[in-house]
Amino acid sequence: MGIYLDLCRGNLLRNMHPQIQGISALSFLTTILSVARTFSVSMLLMFASVVVVFFISSPAVAQQSTTSALEQIQSVGQGLQQERRVPDKGDGLVIQGTPRRVVVLEYSFLDAVVLAGITPVGIADDQKPQRILSQLKQQMGDYQSVGLRGQPNLETIASLKPDLIIADQRRHSGIYRELQGIAPTLLLLSYGAEYNDLLNDAVLIGQALGKQSYVEQRLQQHETAMDRFRVQLKSAQLENAQLKSTQGQQAQAERFLFATASERGVAVHASKAFATGVIHRLGLQTAIPQGDNSAYMRVSFEQMAGMNPDWLLVGDYNRAQGGAEALKRWQAHPLWPMLNMVKKQQLKLVDPKVWSLSRGIFAAEQIAEDLIKLVSASPLVSFAPVEGVQQP
C-alpha cells in the first residue's frame, strides 16, 4: 500500500521519470505486469491505472498509445478473477483468484508450490523440518507444521485459514470431505506416483496457483538440465568402463537399484517409483525384474541376491542410530561377498529425503548430481565417501 500511495503522490514515478523517458506505455507495462501478477486484483488494477495516467500526462510520452497497455491490464485482471477448473483425483478443483495461504500435505507438493514462488503457510512435515530439502528452505519463509503426512491435524489446518489445500489421494482420501470443508482442496497422487506423473501434477498445481506459465517455463529448464546430466552420466560411464578395462575387469552396462532401509526392513523402489523414473530418465538401467508393475517392494536378502544389482543405493532412515538392522543382517550373510555391488564396492548410502521423500524436480536434479559423483571414473569418487553420498 505504501508503494501505491507513493504512486498516487507521484513520488515514485517522478523519481523514475529520467530512466523511462521515451519508453512506451506498452513496453513499461509489459515489464511491470510480470511482477504485478503477484498482487491482488484490486492492487494490480490500481497500480496499473496510476502508471497509465502518468504516461498519458507525461510530455515525453504524450504521443504513445496506451490502448494496448490498457487491454493487457484488463486481460490480466479478468484472468485472475475468472474461475479456474483444475482436474484432479477427486471432484476437480474450482478456484478463483490467486491463493495466498496454501497448505501442502506431501513433500512433492511442497516442491511444486515453492517452484511457483510461494511459501505454504502450513506443511505436513512429520514434525521433522530437517526433512525439507535445503534447496527448498533457501527459497521459503516461515510456515506452521500441520503434523504428520499420514495424519495431518485438521484443527491446525483450519486455524491457518487456508485458501487452498493440496492433499494426497493415497493418504488423505479418508479426510477429503473434511479438507474440502476447510478450503478448496486439490487431490493428487504423491505417494507411489511416477516421476513423469509428478511433473504433470506440478503443472496442475501451477494452474491452481494461477502460475501455470511460470511453472511450465521452470519445467522446461528442468528438462534441459536433465538432458545435460544424462550426457554427463554417459561420459562418466564410458570413462569408468575404460578404467575398469585397464584393470582387467570386463566392461558392461551396469544395473542400478535404489532401496530404503528402516526398522521395517528393506524396500526396493520398483518400476513405478519416483527415483526409478529419474534413473531411467538419465539413461541408466535398473535391476528391477521384468514385468514388475509396483512402486515399492519389501524384499528379503534372497530376493535382493536374485536381482543382484551392480549398484545398490540405500537411503537408510536409521543411519543416525547406527544403521538399519536389516542391512547389518544382510552383511553377515555368507553369500554377501558374492553380490555384484559388494565385489565392485558399489554399495552406497544416499540421502532418503532426496531419493525417497521429496519426489519433485529439486530432488530429481539432486539425484542426477549424486549419480554423476558416484559413477565418476575416479576411484576417489567411485569407491570412497563423497559429500552428500556416503558409503556404509
Secondary structure per residue as TSV (DSSP state, phi and psi in degrees):
chain	resnum	aa	ss	phi	psi
A	1	M	-	360.0	-34.0
A	2	G	H	-61.2	-39.5
A	3	I	H	-63.0	-40.5
A	4	Y	H	-65.8	-39.9
A	5	L	H	-63.8	-38.6
A	6	D	H	-62.5	-40.1
A	7	L	H	-61.2	-45.0
A	8	C	H	-63.5	-37.5
A	9	R	H	-76.5	-13.0
A	10	G	T	86.0	2.4
A	11	N	H	-66.5	-49.7
A	12	L	H	-65.3	-49.1
A	13	L	H	-71.0	-29.0
A	14	R	H	-65.4	-38.9
A	15	N	H	-69.4	-31.9
A	16	M	H	-80.3	-16.8
A	17	H	H	-52.9	-43.4
A	18	P	H	-60.9	-30.3
A	19	Q	H	-81.8	-18.8
A	20	I	H	-112.7	12.0
A	21	Q	T	-59.5	130.7
A	22	G	T	85.1	-4.2
A	23	I	-	-86.0	134.3
A	24	S	-	-69.9	153.4
A	25	A	H	-58.1	-40.1
A	26	L	H	-62.7	-45.4
A	27	S	H	-63.1	-44.6
A	28	F	H	-66.5	-43.5
A	29	L	H	-69.0	-33.4
A	30	T	H	-59.0	-38.1
A	31	T	H	-69.4	-48.6
A	32	I	H	-72.7	-25.0
A	33	L	H	-65.8	-30.6
A	34	S	H	-63.7	-30.5
A	35	V	H	-86.2	-39.8
A	36	A	H	-66.2	-17.9
A	37	R	T	-60.9	-19.5
A	38	T	T	-83.6	-8.3
A	39	F	S	-79.3	169.3
A	40	S	-	-70.4	164.7
A	41	V	H	-60.1	-45.3
A	42	S	H	-64.5	-42.8
A	43	M	H	-65.0	-39.3
A	44	L	H	-59.0	-48.3
A	45	L	H	-67.6	-38.7
A	46	M	H	-62.8	-45.9
A	47	F	H	-60.6	-49.2
A	48	A	H	-66.6	-35.5
A	49	S	H	-64.2	-42.4
A	50	V	H	-64.8	-40.2
A	51	V	H	-61.4	-44.1
A	52	V	H	-62.9	-42.4
A	53	V	H	-58.8	-40.2
A	54	F	H	-61.9	-45.6
A	55	F	H	-64.5	-38.6
A	56	I	H	-66.1	-38.2
A	57	S	H	-84.1	-11.5
A	58	S	-	-81.0	125.0
A	59	P	G	-58.4	-32.5
A	60	A	G	-70.6	-21.6
A	61	V	G	-125.5	19.6
A	62	A	T	-59.2	-27.7
A	63	Q	T	-87.7	-6.2
A	64	Q	S	-75.1	138.0
A	65	S	-	-79.8	132.5
A	66	T	-	-107.1	3.7
A	67	T	H	-59.2	-49.4
A	68	S	H	-63.1	-38.5
A	69	A	H	-63.6	-44.1
A	70	L	H	-63.3	-39.1
A	71	E	H	-62.5	-39.1
A	72	Q	H	-67.9	-38.3
A	73	I	H	-60.4	-47.9
A	74	Q	H	-61.0	-39.7
A	75	S	H	-64.1	-44.2
A	76	V	H	-64.0	-45.8
A	77	G	H	-60.0	-45.0
A	78	Q	H	-65.6	-38.9
A	79	G	H	-61.6	-38.4
A	80	L	H	-74.4	-28.9
A	81	Q	H	-81.4	-26.1
A	82	Q	S	-69.1	148.4
A	83	E	E	-69.3	141.3
A	84	R	E	-114.7	133.4
A	85	R	E	-108.4	119.3
A	86	V	E	-115.5	119.8
A	87	P	-	-69.9	142.8
A	88	D	-	-149.3	-165.4
A	89	K	S	-87.4	1.9
A	90	G	S	-116.0	-128.7
A	91	D	S	-82.0	-6.4
A	92	G	-	88.1	143.3
A	93	L	E	-97.9	132.3
A	94	V	E	-117.6	118.6
A	95	I	E	-141.3	151.9
A	96	Q	E	-130.6	145.3
A	97	G	S	76.3	-166.3
A	98	T	-	-110.4	112.9
A	99	P	-	-59.4	136.7
A	100	R	-	-111.7	-26.4
A	101	R	S	-122.3	90.8
A	102	V	E	-104.7	136.4
A	103	V	E	-115.6	129.7
A	104	V	E	-117.1	139.3
A	105	L	S	-112.7	13.1
A	106	E	S	-150.6	153.2
A	107	Y	H	-66.7	-33.8
A	108	S	H	-65.7	-32.3
A	109	F	H	-70.1	-36.1
A	110	L	H	-60.2	-44.1
A	111	D	H	-55.1	-47.5
A	112	A	H	-69.9	-37.8
A	113	V	H	-68.8	-43.4
A	114	V	H	-65.1	-37.1
A	115	L	H	-55.6	-35.1
A	116	A	T	-82.1	0.3
A	117	G	T	88.8	22.3
A	118	I	-	-122.5	137.9
A	119	T	-	-96.6	120.6
A	120	P	-	-62.2	149.5
A	121	V	S	-80.6	-23.4
A	122	G	E	-141.0	140.1
A	123	I	E	-136.7	132.0
A	124	A	-	-80.1	89.8
A	125	D	-	-103.4	15.6
A	126	D	T	59.5	20.5
A	127	Q	T	57.4	32.4
A	128	K	-	-134.1	79.1
A	129	P	G	-59.0	-20.6
A	130	Q	G	-67.4	-13.8
A	131	R	G	-77.5	-13.2
A	132	I	S	-78.2	132.2
A	133	L	-	-58.2	142.0
A	134	S	H	-60.5	-34.2
A	135	Q	H	-60.6	-34.3
A	136	L	H	-77.3	-43.4
A	137	K	H	-57.3	-35.6
A	138	Q	T	-64.8	-21.9
A	139	Q	T	-107.3	5.6
A	140	M	-	-110.9	157.2
A	141	G	-	-100.8	-157.1
A	142	D	-	-76.2	154.3
A	143	Y	-	-149.0	168.9
A	144	Q	E	-108.8	129.7
A	145	S	E	-69.8	135.2
A	146	V	-	-109.8	20.5
A	147	G	B	97.8	-148.2
A	148	L	-	-81.3	149.9
A	149	R	S	-64.3	-39.3
A	150	G	S	-75.9	-20.2
A	151	Q	S	-148.9	71.0
A	152	P	B	-67.3	152.4
A	153	N	-	-84.4	109.7
A	154	L	H	-66.8	-34.2
A	155	E	H	-65.8	-41.6
A	156	T	H	-64.7	-42.7
A	157	I	H	-58.9	-47.6
A	158	A	H	-62.7	-36.1
A	159	S	H	-66.0	-22.3
A	160	L	T	-80.9	-7.8
A	161	K	-	49.9	57.4
A	162	P	-	-70.9	154.4
A	163	D	S	-108.6	1.2
A	164	L	E	-159.4	133.5
A	165	I	E	-119.7	135.9
A	166	I	E	-116.1	116.8
A	167	A	E	-122.1	161.0
A	168	D	E	-97.8	130.9
A	169	Q	H	-58.5	-43.4
A	170	R	H	-67.7	-42.0
A	171	R	H	-89.7	-29.9
A	172	H	H	-120.7	11.4
A	173	S	G	-60.0	-32.7
A	174	G	G	-69.0	-21.7
A	175	I	G	-116.7	17.0
A	176	Y	H	-58.2	-45.1
A	177	R	H	-65.6	-40.1
A	178	E	H	-62.6	-40.9
A	179	L	H	-64.3	-41.6
A	180	Q	H	-61.9	-32.0
A	181	G	H	-69.1	-20.8
A	182	I	H	-88.2	-44.6
A	183	A	S	-164.0	161.9
A	184	P	-	-51.8	132.3
A	185	T	E	-123.7	126.4
A	186	L	E	-97.5	116.7
A	187	L	E	-104.2	114.3
A	188	L	E	-129.7	169.9
A	189	L	-	-99.0	122.5
A	190	S	-	-115.9	-58.0
A	191	Y	T	-66.9	117.5
A	192	G	T	87.6	4.5
A	193	A	-	-80.1	150.4
A	194	E	-	-83.0	159.7
A	195	Y	H	-53.9	-53.0
A	196	N	H	-64.0	-36.2
A	197	D	H	-65.4	-37.7
A	198	L	H	-68.2	-33.4
A	199	L	H	-65.0	-42.5
A	200	N	H	-63.8	-38.4
A	201	D	H	-67.8	-29.4
A	202	A	H	-60.7	-36.0
A	203	V	H	-66.8	-41.6
A	204	L	H	-62.7	-39.8
A	205	I	H	-65.0	-41.3
A	206	G	H	-60.2	-39.3
A	207	Q	H	-63.9	-43.5
A	208	A	H	-63.3	-32.5
A	209	L	T	-85.8	-3.1
A	210	G	T	74.8	22.9
A	211	K	-	-131.6	34.9
A	212	Q	H	-61.0	-46.1
A	213	S	H	-63.4	-37.7
A	214	Y	H	-66.7	-43.8
A	215	V	H	-63.8	-40.6
A	216	E	H	-62.9	-38.3
A	217	Q	H	-63.7	-41.4
A	218	R	H	-67.7	-34.6
A	219	L	H	-68.5	-33.8
A	220	Q	H	-62.8	-40.8
A	221	Q	H	-63.2	-37.8
A	222	H	H	-62.1	-44.9
A	223	E	H	-61.8	-39.3
A	224	T	H	-63.1	-42.8
A	225	A	H	-64.1	-42.2
A	226	M	H	-67.0	-35.6
A	227	D	H	-61.5	-41.9
A	228	R	H	-65.7	-43.9
A	229	F	H	-60.9	-38.5
A	230	R	H	-61.5	-43.4
A	231	V	H	-64.5	-42.6
A	232	Q	H	-63.8	-39.7
A	233	L	H	-65.1	-41.9
A	234	K	H	-61.5	-41.4
A	235	S	H	-64.5	-42.5
A	236	A	H	-64.9	-37.8
A	237	Q	H	-64.5	-41.0
A	238	L	H	-63.5	-42.6
A	239	E	H	-64.8	-40.3
A	240	N	H	-64.1	-41.6
A	241	A	H	-64.2	-40.5
A	242	Q	H	-64.0	-41.0
A	243	L	H	-63.2	-44.1
A	244	K	H	-67.2	-33.0
A	245	S	H	-64.0	-40.4
A	246	T	H	-68.1	-21.3
A	247	Q	T	-92.8	6.7
A	248	G	T	84.4	10.1
A	249	Q	-	-91.6	147.6
A	250	Q	-	-76.2	128.3
A	251	A	-	-85.1	124.0
A	252	Q	-	-154.0	161.1
A	253	A	-	-63.2	128.9
A	254	E	-	-96.9	149.5
A	255	R	E	-109.9	136.4
A	256	F	E	-107.5	154.1
A	257	L	E	-149.2	134.8
A	258	F	E	-113.8	137.8
A	259	A	E	-143.5	154.3
A	260	T	E	-106.9	151.6
A	261	A	E	-129.2	138.9
A	262	S	E	-156.6	-171.0
A	263	E	T	-65.5	-15.7
A	264	R	T	-87.4	-6.3
A	265	G	E	119.0	-157.1
A	266	V	E	-113.2	129.9
A	267	A	E	-121.5	119.1
A	268	V	E	-77.9	134.4
A	269	H	E	-85.2	108.5
A	270	A	-	-88.3	-158.6
A	271	S	T	-62.1	-29.7
A	272	K	T	-93.6	-2.3
A	273	A	S	-76.1	153.8
A	274	F	H	-57.0	-52.1
A	275	A	H	-61.8	-37.0
A	276	T	H	-65.2	-39.1
A	277	G	H	-62.3	-38.2
A	278	V	H	-66.0	-42.9
A	279	I	H	-59.2	-44.7
A	280	H	H	-65.5	-39.6
A	281	R	H	-59.2	-30.1
A	282	L	T	-88.5	5.1
A	283	G	T	84.8	16.4
A	284	L	-	-100.2	155.1
A	285	Q	E	-93.5	153.5
A	286	T	E	-117.7	165.1
A	287	A	-	-98.5	14.9
A	288	I	-	-68.7	134.8
A	289	P	-	-59.6	142.2
A	290	Q	T	-61.8	143.6
A	291	G	T	88.6	-6.9
A	292	D	-	-66.3	140.1
A	293	N	-	-135.5	32.5
A	294	S	-	-117.5	167.9
A	295	A	S	-93.9	-39.3
A	296	Y	E	-136.9	142.2
A	297	M	E	-133.1	117.7
A	298	R	E	-79.5	126.2
A	299	V	E	-125.0	153.6
A	300	S	-	-91.6	174.7
A	301	F	H	-62.0	-41.2
A	302	E	H	-63.1	-39.0
A	303	Q	H	-66.6	-40.0
A	304	M	H	-64.5	-41.6
A	305	A	H	-63.2	-33.8
A	306	G	H	-66.3	-36.0
A	307	M	H	-75.7	-38.1
A	308	N	-	46.0	61.7
A	309	P	-	-68.8	156.1
A	310	D	S	-79.5	-30.3
A	311	W	E	-124.8	126.4
A	312	L	E	-118.3	115.7
A	313	L	E	-106.2	121.2
A	314	V	E	-118.8	127.5
A	315	G	E	-98.0	102.2
A	316	D	E	-94.7	108.9
A	317	Y	T	-72.0	-15.5
A	318	N	T	-104.1	16.8
A	319	R	G	-58.5	-40.7
A	320	A	G	-65.8	-22.1
A	321	Q	G	-96.8	14.7
A	322	G	T	101.6	0.4
A	323	G	-	106.0	151.5
A	324	A	-	-67.0	137.6
A	325	E	H	-62.8	-33.9
A	326	A	H	-60.6	-42.4
A	327	L	H	-64.5	-38.8
A	328	K	H	-63.5	-40.6
A	329	R	H	-65.9	-39.2
A	330	W	H	-61.2	-42.0
A	331	Q	H	-68.0	-19.1
A	332	A	T	-90.4	-4.8
A	333	H	S	-70.1	139.2
A	334	P	T	-62.0	-24.0
A	335	L	T	-90.9	-1.1
A	336	W	G	-54.9	-46.0
A	337	P	G	-64.3	-14.5
A	338	M	G	-86.0	-11.0
A	339	L	S	-72.1	144.4
A	340	N	H	-56.9	-45.9
A	341	M	H	-67.7	-25.0
A	342	V	H	-77.4	-46.3
A	343	K	H	-61.7	-35.7
A	344	K	T	-90.9	2.0
A	345	Q	T	55.2	45.3
A	346	Q	-	-122.4	37.4
A	347	L	E	-100.3	119.8
A	348	K	E	-132.3	145.1
A	349	L	E	-90.0	133.3
A	350	V	-	-125.4	169.3
A	351	D	-	-80.3	115.8
A	352	P	H	-65.5	-26.8
A	353	K	I	-69.6	-25.2
A	354	V	I	-83.4	-49.5
A	355	W	I	-82.0	-22.6
A	356	S	I	-122.3	-47.7
A	357	L	I	-80.2	-42.5
A	358	S	I	-74.0	-47.9
A	359	R	-	52.4	55.2
A	360	G	S	-149.1	-175.0
A	361	I	H	-70.5	-31.3
A	362	F	H	-63.7	-42.7
A	363	A	H	-66.3	-42.4
A	364	A	H	-59.8	-42.4
A	365	E	H	-69.5	-33.6
A	366	Q	H	-69.5	-38.5
A	367	I	H	-59.1	-43.2
A	368	A	H	-60.9	-43.5
A	369	E	H	-65.0	-39.9
A	370	D	H	-59.8	-44.9
A	371	L	H	-65.2	-38.0
A	372	I	H	-62.4	-41.5
A	373	K	H	-62.0	-43.5
A	374	L	H	-69.4	-39.3
A	375	V	H	-86.0	-6.0
A	376	S	-	-54.0	145.1
A	377	A	S	-70.8	-18.0
A	378	S	-	-67.9	124.9
A	379	P	H	-58.1	-30.3
A	380	L	H	-65.3	-25.5
A	381	V	H	-98.0	-42.7
A	382	S	H	-70.4	-37.5
A	383	F	S	-120.2	16.6
A	384	A	S	-138.7	157.8
A	385	P	-	-59.8	140.0
A	386	V	B	-128.3	165.1
A	387	E	T	-58.7	126.4
A	388	G	T	84.6	-13.8
A	389	V	B	-136.4	106.7
A	390	Q	B	-108.1	159.1
A	391	Q	-	-102.3	140.9
A	392	P	-	-57.0	360.0
